[in-house]
Amino acid sequence: MNIIVIAFLVFGLFFFLAGAIGIVRMPDFYSRLHPAGKLDT
């Protein structure tokens, strides 16, 4: 059971970091809204 919880935490951390990198890499405000929305959901 703990392995499943750890796997979900790792997957969540991966998506959080990917969204944060996407926010930094986008050129303008409106482009940054897309990874921010993906990061939230």
mmCIF entry with sequence, helices, sheets and N, C-alpha, C, O atoms, coordinates in Angstrom:
data_MODEL
# 
_entry.id   MODEL 
# 
_entity.id                         1 
_entity.type                       polymer 
_entity.pdbx_number_of_molecules   1 
# 
_entity_poly.entity_id                      1 
_entity_poly.type                           'polypeptide(L)' 
_entity_poly.nstd_linkage                   no 
_entity_poly.nstd_monomer                   no 
_entity_poly.pdbx_seq_one_letter_code       MNIIVIAFLVFGLFFFLAGAIGIVRMPDFYSRLHPAGKLDT 
_entity_poly.pdbx_seq_one_letter_code_can   MNIIVIAFLVFGLFFFLAGAIGIVRMPDFYSRLHPAGKLDT 
_entity_poly.pdbx_strand_id                 A 
# 
loop_
_entity_poly_seq.entity_id 
_entity_poly_seq.num 
_entity_poly_seq.mon_id 
_entity_poly_seq.hetero 
1 1  MET n 
1 2  ASN n 
1 3  ILE n 
1 4  ILE n 
1 5  VAL n 
1 6  ILE n 
1 7  ALA n 
1 8  PHE n 
1 9  LEU n 
1 10 VAL n 
1 11 PHE n 
1 12 GLY n 
1 13 LEU n 
1 14 PHE n 
1 15 PHE n 
1 16 PHE n 
1 17 LEU n 
1 18 ALA n 
1 19 GLY n 
1 20 ALA n 
1 21 ILE n 
1 22 GLY n 
1 23 ILE n 
1 24 VAL n 
1 25 ARG n 
1 26 MET n 
1 27 PRO n 
1 28 ASP n 
1 29 PHE n 
1 30 TYR n 
1 31 SER n 
1 32 ARG n 
1 33 LEU n 
1 34 HIS n 
1 35 PRO n 
1 36 ALA n 
1 37 GLY n 
1 38 LYS n 
1 39 LEU n 
1 40 ASP n 
1 41 THR n 
# 
_struct_asym.id          A 
_struct_asym.entity_id   1 
# 
loop_
_struct_conf.conf_type_id 
_struct_conf.id 
_struct_conf.pdbx_PDB_helix_id 
_struct_conf.beg_label_comp_id 
_struct_conf.beg_label_asym_id 
_struct_conf.beg_label_seq_id 
_struct_conf.pdbx_beg_PDB_ins_code 
_struct_conf.end_label_comp_id 
_struct_conf.end_label_asym_id 
_struct_conf.end_label_seq_id 
_struct_conf.pdbx_end_PDB_ins_code 
_struct_conf.beg_auth_comp_id 
_struct_conf.beg_auth_asym_id 
_struct_conf.beg_auth_seq_id 
_struct_conf.end_auth_comp_id 
_struct_conf.end_auth_asym_id 
_struct_conf.end_auth_seq_id 
_struct_conf.pdbx_PDB_helix_class 
_struct_conf.details 
_struct_conf.pdbx_PDB_helix_length 
HELX_P HELX_P1 AA1 ASN A 2  ? ARG A 25 ? ASN A 2  ARG A 25 1 ? 24 
HELX_P HELX_P2 AA2 PHE A 29 ? ASP A 40 ? PHE A 29 ASP A 40 1 ? 12 
# 
_struct_conf_type.id          HELX_P 
_struct_conf_type.criteria    ? 
_struct_conf_type.reference   ? 
# 
loop_
_atom_site.group_PDB 
_atom_site.id 
_atom_site.type_symbol 
_atom_site.label_atom_id 
_atom_site.label_alt_id 
_atom_site.label_comp_id 
_atom_site.label_asym_id 
_atom_site.label_entity_id 
_atom_site.label_seq_id 
_atom_site.pdbx_PDB_ins_code 
_atom_site.Cartn_x 
_atom_site.Cartn_y 
_atom_site.Cartn_z 
_atom_site.occupancy 
_atom_site.B_iso_or_equiv 
_atom_site.pdbx_formal_charge 
_atom_site.auth_seq_id 
_atom_site.auth_comp_id 
_atom_site.auth_asym_id 
_atom_site.auth_atom_id 
_atom_site.pdbx_PDB_model_num 
ATOM 1   N N  . MET A 1 1  ? 0.822  -1.196 0.000   1.00 0.00 ? 1  MET A N  1 
ATOM 2   C CA . MET A 1 1  ? 0.000  0.000  0.000   1.00 0.00 ? 1  MET A CA 1 
ATOM 3   C C  . MET A 1 1  ? 0.868  1.264  0.000   1.00 0.00 ? 1  MET A C  1 
ATOM 4   O O  . MET A 1 1  ? 0.553  2.231  -0.693  1.00 0.00 ? 1  MET A O  1 
ATOM 5   N N  . ASN A 1 2  ? 1.939  1.257  0.762   1.00 0.00 ? 2  ASN A N  1 
ATOM 6   C CA . ASN A 1 2  ? 2.812  2.425  0.808   1.00 0.00 ? 2  ASN A CA 1 
ATOM 7   C C  . ASN A 1 2  ? 3.494  2.673  -0.530  1.00 0.00 ? 2  ASN A C  1 
ATOM 8   O O  . ASN A 1 2  ? 3.767  3.820  -0.882  1.00 0.00 ? 2  ASN A O  1 
ATOM 9   N N  . ILE A 1 3  ? 3.771  1.618  -1.272  1.00 0.00 ? 3  ILE A N  1 
ATOM 10  C CA . ILE A 1 3  ? 4.418  1.772  -2.574  1.00 0.00 ? 3  ILE A CA 1 
ATOM 11  C C  . ILE A 1 3  ? 3.494  2.515  -3.535  1.00 0.00 ? 3  ILE A C  1 
ATOM 12  O O  . ILE A 1 3  ? 3.955  3.345  -4.319  1.00 0.00 ? 3  ILE A O  1 
ATOM 13  N N  . ILE A 1 4  ? 2.215  2.229  -3.482  1.00 0.00 ? 4  ILE A N  1 
ATOM 14  C CA . ILE A 1 4  ? 1.248  2.911  -4.346  1.00 0.00 ? 4  ILE A CA 1 
ATOM 15  C C  . ILE A 1 4  ? 1.178  4.397  -3.993  1.00 0.00 ? 4  ILE A C  1 
ATOM 16  O O  . ILE A 1 4  ? 1.136  5.247  -4.882  1.00 0.00 ? 4  ILE A O  1 
ATOM 17  N N  . VAL A 1 5  ? 1.167  4.702  -2.719  1.00 0.00 ? 5  VAL A N  1 
ATOM 18  C CA . VAL A 1 5  ? 1.115  6.096  -2.277  1.00 0.00 ? 5  VAL A CA 1 
ATOM 19  C C  . VAL A 1 5  ? 2.368  6.836  -2.720  1.00 0.00 ? 5  VAL A C  1 
ATOM 20  O O  . VAL A 1 5  ? 2.282  7.966  -3.202  1.00 0.00 ? 5  VAL A O  1 
ATOM 21  N N  . ILE A 1 6  ? 3.516  6.219  -2.566  1.00 0.00 ? 6  ILE A N  1 
ATOM 22  C CA . ILE A 1 6  ? 4.773  6.841  -2.993  1.00 0.00 ? 6  ILE A CA 1 
ATOM 23  C C  . ILE A 1 6  ? 4.781  7.054  -4.500  1.00 0.00 ? 6  ILE A C  1 
ATOM 24  O O  . ILE A 1 6  ? 5.256  8.087  -4.971  1.00 0.00 ? 6  ILE A O  1 
ATOM 25  N N  . ALA A 1 7  ? 4.263  6.095  -5.267  1.00 0.00 ? 7  ALA A N  1 
ATOM 26  C CA . ALA A 1 7  ? 4.208  6.239  -6.724  1.00 0.00 ? 7  ALA A CA 1 
ATOM 27  C C  . ALA A 1 7  ? 3.319  7.419  -7.112  1.00 0.00 ? 7  ALA A C  1 
ATOM 28  O O  . ALA A 1 7  ? 3.681  8.192  -7.999  1.00 0.00 ? 7  ALA A O  1 
ATOM 29  N N  . PHE A 1 8  ? 2.168  7.571  -6.467  1.00 0.00 ? 8  PHE A N  1 
ATOM 30  C CA . PHE A 1 8  ? 1.289  8.708  -6.764  1.00 0.00 ? 8  PHE A CA 1 
ATOM 31  C C  . PHE A 1 8  ? 1.956  10.033 -6.404  1.00 0.00 ? 8  PHE A C  1 
ATOM 32  O O  . PHE A 1 8  ? 1.813  11.016 -7.131  1.00 0.00 ? 8  PHE A O  1 
ATOM 33  N N  . LEU A 1 9  ? 2.675  10.064 -5.300  1.00 0.00 ? 9  LEU A N  1 
ATOM 34  C CA . LEU A 1 9  ? 3.381  11.286 -4.922  1.00 0.00 ? 9  LEU A CA 1 
ATOM 35  C C  . LEU A 1 9  ? 4.466  11.644 -5.933  1.00 0.00 ? 9  LEU A C  1 
ATOM 36  O O  . LEU A 1 9  ? 4.643  12.814 -6.270  1.00 0.00 ? 9  LEU A O  1 
ATOM 37  N N  . VAL A 1 10 ? 5.187  10.643 -6.412  1.00 0.00 ? 10 VAL A N  1 
ATOM 38  C CA . VAL A 1 10 ? 6.236  10.885 -7.410  1.00 0.00 ? 10 VAL A CA 1 
ATOM 39  C C  . VAL A 1 10 ? 5.626  11.384 -8.711  1.00 0.00 ? 10 VAL A C  1 
ATOM 40  O O  . VAL A 1 10 ? 6.148  12.319 -9.317  1.00 0.00 ? 10 VAL A O  1 
ATOM 41  N N  . PHE A 1 11 ? 4.521  10.771 -9.152  1.00 0.00 ? 11 PHE A N  1 
ATOM 42  C CA . PHE A 1 11 ? 3.855  11.229 -10.373 1.00 0.00 ? 11 PHE A CA 1 
ATOM 43  C C  . PHE A 1 11 ? 3.349  12.665 -10.209 1.00 0.00 ? 11 PHE A C  1 
ATOM 44  O O  . PHE A 1 11 ? 3.487  13.476 -11.124 1.00 0.00 ? 11 PHE A O  1 
ATOM 45  N N  . GLY A 1 12 ? 2.774  12.978 -9.067  1.00 0.00 ? 12 GLY A N  1 
ATOM 46  C CA . GLY A 1 12 ? 2.301  14.338 -8.817  1.00 0.00 ? 12 GLY A CA 1 
ATOM 47  C C  . GLY A 1 12 ? 3.431  15.346 -8.803  1.00 0.00 ? 12 GLY A C  1 
ATOM 48  O O  . GLY A 1 12 ? 3.293  16.451 -9.328  1.00 0.00 ? 12 GLY A O  1 
ATOM 49  N N  . LEU A 1 13 ? 4.547  14.969 -8.204  1.00 0.00 ? 13 LEU A N  1 
ATOM 50  C CA . LEU A 1 13 ? 5.712  15.847 -8.182  1.00 0.00 ? 13 LEU A CA 1 
ATOM 51  C C  . LEU A 1 13 ? 6.248  16.076 -9.584  1.00 0.00 ? 13 LEU A C  1 
ATOM 52  O O  . LEU A 1 13 ? 6.659  17.188 -9.918  1.00 0.00 ? 13 LEU A O  1 
ATOM 53  N N  . PHE A 1 14 ? 6.249  15.030 -10.414 1.00 0.00 ? 14 PHE A N  1 
ATOM 54  C CA . PHE A 1 14 ? 6.707  15.169 -11.795 1.00 0.00 ? 14 PHE A CA 1 
ATOM 55  C C  . PHE A 1 14 ? 5.841  16.166 -12.556 1.00 0.00 ? 14 PHE A C  1 
ATOM 56  O O  . PHE A 1 14 ? 6.370  17.039 -13.243 1.00 0.00 ? 14 PHE A O  1 
ATOM 57  N N  . PHE A 1 15 ? 4.520  16.051 -12.446 1.00 0.00 ? 15 PHE A N  1 
ATOM 58  C CA . PHE A 1 15 ? 3.635  16.966 -13.157 1.00 0.00 ? 15 PHE A CA 1 
ATOM 59  C C  . PHE A 1 15 ? 3.752  18.388 -12.619 1.00 0.00 ? 15 PHE A C  1 
ATOM 60  O O  . PHE A 1 15 ? 3.662  19.351 -13.380 1.00 0.00 ? 15 PHE A O  1 
ATOM 61  N N  . PHE A 1 16 ? 3.950  18.520 -11.320 1.00 0.00 ? 16 PHE A N  1 
ATOM 62  C CA . PHE A 1 16 ? 4.127  19.848 -10.740 1.00 0.00 ? 16 PHE A CA 1 
ATOM 63  C C  . PHE A 1 16 ? 5.390  20.508 -11.271 1.00 0.00 ? 16 PHE A C  1 
ATOM 64  O O  . PHE A 1 16 ? 5.372  21.684 -11.635 1.00 0.00 ? 16 PHE A O  1 
ATOM 65  N N  . LEU A 1 17 ? 6.486  19.760 -11.317 1.00 0.00 ? 17 LEU A N  1 
ATOM 66  C CA . LEU A 1 17 ? 7.738  20.318 -11.829 1.00 0.00 ? 17 LEU A CA 1 
ATOM 67  C C  . LEU A 1 17 ? 7.657  20.616 -13.318 1.00 0.00 ? 17 LEU A C  1 
ATOM 68  O O  . LEU A 1 17 ? 8.186  21.628 -13.777 1.00 0.00 ? 17 LEU A O  1 
ATOM 69  N N  . ALA A 1 18 ? 7.004  19.748 -14.075 1.00 0.00 ? 18 ALA A N  1 
ATOM 70  C CA . ALA A 1 18 ? 6.849  19.985 -15.512 1.00 0.00 ? 18 ALA A CA 1 
ATOM 71  C C  . ALA A 1 18 ? 6.031  21.250 -15.757 1.00 0.00 ? 18 ALA A C  1 
ATOM 72  O O  . ALA A 1 18 ? 6.360  22.026 -16.654 1.00 0.00 ? 18 ALA A O  1 
ATOM 73  N N  . GLY A 1 19 ? 4.990  21.469 -14.993 1.00 0.00 ? 19 GLY A N  1 
ATOM 74  C CA . GLY A 1 19 ? 4.191  22.683 -15.137 1.00 0.00 ? 19 GLY A CA 1 
ATOM 75  C C  . GLY A 1 19 ? 4.959  23.931 -14.733 1.00 0.00 ? 19 GLY A C  1 
ATOM 76  O O  . GLY A 1 19 ? 4.833  24.975 -15.372 1.00 0.00 ? 19 GLY A O  1 
ATOM 77  N N  . ALA A 1 20 ? 5.748  23.827 -13.680 1.00 0.00 ? 20 ALA A N  1 
ATOM 78  C CA . ALA A 1 20 ? 6.545  24.973 -13.246 1.00 0.00 ? 20 ALA A CA 1 
ATOM 79  C C  . ALA A 1 20 ? 7.589  25.339 -14.296 1.00 0.00 ? 20 ALA A C  1 
ATOM 80  O O  . ALA A 1 20 ? 7.821  26.520 -14.554 1.00 0.00 ? 20 ALA A O  1 
ATOM 81  N N  . ILE A 1 21 ? 8.212  24.344 -14.895 1.00 0.00 ? 21 ILE A N  1 
ATOM 82  C CA . ILE A 1 21 ? 9.182  24.606 -15.965 1.00 0.00 ? 21 ILE A CA 1 
ATOM 83  C C  . ILE A 1 21 ? 8.477  25.216 -17.171 1.00 0.00 ? 21 ILE A C  1 
ATOM 84  O O  . ILE A 1 21 ? 9.019  26.113 -17.817 1.00 0.00 ? 21 ILE A O  1 
ATOM 85  N N  . GLY A 1 22 ? 7.288  24.744 -17.475 1.00 0.00 ? 22 GLY A N  1 
ATOM 86  C CA . GLY A 1 22 ? 6.518  25.301 -18.581 1.00 0.00 ? 22 GLY A CA 1 
ATOM 87  C C  . GLY A 1 22 ? 6.159  26.759 -18.361 1.00 0.00 ? 22 GLY A C  1 
ATOM 88  O O  . GLY A 1 22 ? 6.169  27.549 -19.305 1.00 0.00 ? 22 GLY A O  1 
ATOM 89  N N  . ILE A 1 23 ? 5.844  27.124 -17.130 1.00 0.00 ? 23 ILE A N  1 
ATOM 90  C CA . ILE A 1 23 ? 5.529  28.522 -16.825 1.00 0.00 ? 23 ILE A CA 1 
ATOM 91  C C  . ILE A 1 23 ? 6.753  29.402 -17.056 1.00 0.00 ? 23 ILE A C  1 
ATOM 92  O O  . ILE A 1 23 ? 6.633  30.502 -17.596 1.00 0.00 ? 23 ILE A O  1 
ATOM 93  N N  . VAL A 1 24 ? 7.912  28.935 -16.657 1.00 0.00 ? 24 VAL A N  1 
ATOM 94  C CA . VAL A 1 24 ? 9.136  29.722 -16.804 1.00 0.00 ? 24 VAL A CA 1 
ATOM 95  C C  . VAL A 1 24 ? 9.534  29.862 -18.270 1.00 0.00 ? 24 VAL A C  1 
ATOM 96  O O  . VAL A 1 24 ? 10.028 30.913 -18.676 1.00 0.00 ? 24 VAL A O  1 
ATOM 97  N N  . ARG A 1 25 ? 9.326  28.824 -19.065 1.00 0.00 ? 25 ARG A N  1 
ATOM 98  C CA . ARG A 1 25 ? 9.806  28.822 -20.444 1.00 0.00 ? 25 ARG A CA 1 
ATOM 99  C C  . ARG A 1 25 ? 8.916  29.570 -21.425 1.00 0.00 ? 25 ARG A C  1 
ATOM 100 O O  . ARG A 1 25 ? 9.381  29.935 -22.505 1.00 0.00 ? 25 ARG A O  1 
ATOM 101 N N  . MET A 1 26 ? 7.656  29.811 -21.091 1.00 0.00 ? 26 MET A N  1 
ATOM 102 C CA . MET A 1 26 ? 6.755  30.466 -22.036 1.00 0.00 ? 26 MET A CA 1 
ATOM 103 C C  . MET A 1 26 ? 7.087  31.957 -22.144 1.00 0.00 ? 26 MET A C  1 
ATOM 104 O O  . MET A 1 26 ? 7.494  32.579 -21.163 1.00 0.00 ? 26 MET A O  1 
ATOM 105 N N  . PRO A 1 27 ? 6.908  32.530 -23.350 1.00 0.00 ? 27 PRO A N  1 
ATOM 106 C CA . PRO A 1 27 ? 7.394  33.892 -23.587 1.00 0.00 ? 27 PRO A CA 1 
ATOM 107 C C  . PRO A 1 27 ? 6.532  35.020 -23.016 1.00 0.00 ? 27 PRO A C  1 
ATOM 108 O O  . PRO A 1 27 ? 7.075  36.042 -22.597 1.00 0.00 ? 27 PRO A O  1 
ATOM 109 N N  . ASP A 1 28 ? 5.215  34.866 -22.989 1.00 0.00 ? 28 ASP A N  1 
ATOM 110 C CA . ASP A 1 28 ? 4.389  35.973 -22.520 1.00 0.00 ? 28 ASP A CA 1 
ATOM 111 C C  . ASP A 1 28 ? 3.313  35.473 -21.556 1.00 0.00 ? 28 ASP A C  1 
ATOM 112 O O  . ASP A 1 28 ? 3.174  34.274 -21.313 1.00 0.00 ? 28 ASP A O  1 
ATOM 113 N N  . PHE A 1 29 ? 2.559  36.430 -21.016 1.00 0.00 ? 29 PHE A N  1 
ATOM 114 C CA . PHE A 1 29 ? 1.584  36.120 -19.969 1.00 0.00 ? 29 PHE A CA 1 
ATOM 115 C C  . PHE A 1 29 ? 0.527  35.132 -20.435 1.00 0.00 ? 29 PHE A C  1 
ATOM 116 O O  . PHE A 1 29 ? 0.209  34.182 -19.720 1.00 0.00 ? 29 PHE A O  1 
ATOM 117 N N  . TYR A 1 30 ? -0.018 35.346 -21.618 1.00 0.00 ? 30 TYR A N  1 
ATOM 118 C CA . TYR A 1 30 ? -1.112 34.498 -22.088 1.00 0.00 ? 30 TYR A CA 1 
ATOM 119 C C  . TYR A 1 30 ? -0.633 33.082 -22.406 1.00 0.00 ? 30 TYR A C  1 
ATOM 120 O O  . TYR A 1 30 ? -1.386 32.121 -22.246 1.00 0.00 ? 30 TYR A O  1 
ATOM 121 N N  . SER A 1 31 ? 0.596  32.953 -22.849 1.00 0.00 ? 31 SER A N  1 
ATOM 122 C CA . SER A 1 31 ? 1.147  31.615 -23.071 1.00 0.00 ? 31 SER A CA 1 
ATOM 123 C C  . SER A 1 31 ? 1.407  30.906 -21.750 1.00 0.00 ? 31 SER A C  1 
ATOM 124 O O  . SER A 1 31 ? 1.330  29.680 -21.678 1.00 0.00 ? 31 SER A O  1 
ATOM 125 N N  . ARG A 1 32 ? 1.712  31.660 -20.718 1.00 0.00 ? 32 ARG A N  1 
ATOM 126 C CA . ARG A 1 32 ? 1.978  31.060 -19.404 1.00 0.00 ? 32 ARG A CA 1 
ATOM 127 C C  . ARG A 1 32 ? 0.711  30.563 -18.721 1.00 0.00 ? 32 ARG A C  1 
ATOM 128 O O  . ARG A 1 32 ? 0.779  29.761 -17.790 1.00 0.00 ? 32 ARG A O  1 
ATOM 129 N N  . LEU A 1 33 ? -0.436 31.030 -19.176 1.00 0.00 ? 33 LEU A N  1 
ATOM 130 C CA . LEU A 1 33 ? -1.687 30.565 -18.577 1.00 0.00 ? 33 LEU A CA 1 
ATOM 131 C C  . LEU A 1 33 ? -1.944 29.089 -18.864 1.00 0.00 ? 33 LEU A C  1 
ATOM 132 O O  . LEU A 1 33 ? -2.553 28.398 -18.047 1.00 0.00 ? 33 LEU A O  1 
ATOM 133 N N  . HIS A 1 34 ? -1.488 28.601 -20.009 1.00 0.00 ? 34 HIS A N  1 
ATOM 134 C CA . HIS A 1 34 ? -1.742 27.201 -20.365 1.00 0.00 ? 34 HIS A CA 1 
ATOM 135 C C  . HIS A 1 34 ? -1.030 26.226 -19.415 1.00 0.00 ? 34 HIS A C  1 
ATOM 136 O O  . HIS A 1 34 ? -1.700 25.360 -18.853 1.00 0.00 ? 34 HIS A O  1 
ATOM 137 N N  . PRO A 1 35 ? 0.292  26.320 -19.208 1.00 0.00 ? 35 PRO A N  1 
ATOM 138 C CA . PRO A 1 35 ? 0.902  25.386 -18.247 1.00 0.00 ? 35 PRO A CA 1 
ATOM 139 C C  . PRO A 1 35 ? 0.422  25.612 -16.817 1.00 0.00 ? 35 PRO A C  1 
ATOM 140 O O  . PRO A 1 35 ? 0.395  24.677 -16.016 1.00 0.00 ? 35 PRO A O  1 
ATOM 141 N N  . ALA A 1 36 ? 0.044  26.844 -16.495 1.00 0.00 ? 36 ALA A N  1 
ATOM 142 C CA . ALA A 1 36 ? -0.477 27.095 -15.148 1.00 0.00 ? 36 ALA A CA 1 
ATOM 143 C C  . ALA A 1 36 ? -1.800 26.367 -14.945 1.00 0.00 ? 36 ALA A C  1 
ATOM 144 O O  . ALA A 1 36 ? -2.065 25.846 -13.861 1.00 0.00 ? 36 ALA A O  1 
ATOM 145 N N  . GLY A 1 37 ? -2.626 26.330 -15.980 1.00 0.00 ? 37 GLY A N  1 
ATOM 146 C CA . GLY A 1 37 ? -3.888 25.592 -15.894 1.00 0.00 ? 37 GLY A CA 1 
ATOM 147 C C  . GLY A 1 37 ? -3.669 24.100 -15.814 1.00 0.00 ? 37 GLY A C  1 
ATOM 148 O O  . GLY A 1 37 ? -4.373 23.406 -15.080 1.00 0.00 ? 37 GLY A O  1 
ATOM 149 N N  . LYS A 1 38 ? -2.704 23.598 -16.557 1.00 0.00 ? 38 LYS A N  1 
ATOM 150 C CA . LYS A 1 38 ? -2.384 22.172 -16.498 1.00 0.00 ? 38 LYS A CA 1 
ATOM 151 C C  . LYS A 1 38 ? -1.790 21.806 -15.149 1.00 0.00 ? 38 LYS A C  1 
ATOM 152 O O  . LYS A 1 38 ? -2.023 20.713 -14.633 1.00 0.00 ? 38 LYS A O  1 
ATOM 153 N N  . LEU A 1 39 ? -1.029 22.717 -14.586 1.00 0.00 ? 39 LEU A N  1 
ATOM 154 C CA . LEU A 1 39 ? -0.413 22.468 -13.289 1.00 0.00 ? 39 LEU A CA 1 
ATOM 155 C C  . LEU A 1 39 ? -1.471 22.362 -12.198 1.00 0.00 ? 39 LEU A C  1 
ATOM 156 O O  . LEU A 1 39 ? -1.329 21.571 -11.265 1.00 0.00 ? 39 LEU A O  1 
ATOM 157 N N  . ASP A 1 40 ? -2.511 23.143 -12.311 1.00 0.00 ? 40 ASP A N  1 
ATOM 158 C CA . ASP A 1 40 ? -3.553 23.173 -11.287 1.00 0.00 ? 40 ASP A CA 1 
ATOM 159 C C  . ASP A 1 40 ? -4.429 21.927 -11.319 1.00 0.00 ? 40 ASP A C  1 
ATOM 160 O O  . ASP A 1 40 ? -4.896 21.471 -10.275 1.00 0.00 ? 40 ASP A O  1 
ATOM 161 N N  . THR A 1 41 ? -4.654 21.376 -12.499 1.00 0.00 ? 41 THR A N  1 
ATOM 162 C CA . THR A 1 41 ? -5.565 20.237 -12.584 1.00 0.00 ? 41 THR A CA 1 
ATOM 163 C C  . THR A 1 41 ? -4.841 18.987 -12.531 1.00 0.00 ? 41 THR A C  1 
ATOM 164 O O  . THR A 1 41 ? -5.449 17.918 -12.590 1.00 0.00 ? 41 THR A O  1 
# 
